[in-house]
């Protein structure tokens, strides 16, 4: 009787697992953040690069560029605010590069950039970079393409 129950339970488990896999139920997205991309999802890449200098035109190393949020909207008034809170730092030449992949991108993407000096010697500033869908290039299939912007910053010395 015990072996029959075990075989019945084992057979039922196999049948349910097989049925769930055929229907597309799985746990591949368990614990992940963002939409599932099991069969492919529309996505685009947005990149910003630039140079951070002081008022004298000297490049600044180690300046923090934070992207706290990305706002997307379309012509119909639909909006999506994504809180990303990503950070990059400038290199020895004062250059930075930030990239973000957006799934299900809308027509317009606005990326907020906050620039500050971790040492506190320079005043912090913030600005936004705007991307339009027409600026995406190199896309194929689910990939809409990449949009690239250059944004330079000049920081003022604190008094």
Secondary structure by P-SEA (a helix, b strand, c coil): caaaaaaaaaaaaaaaaaaaaaacccccccccccccccccccbbbbbbbbbbbccccccccbbbbbbcbbbbbcccbbbbbbbcbbbbbbccccbbbbbbbbcccccbbbbbbbbbbccccbbbbbbbbbbcccccccccccccbbbbbbbbbbbbccc
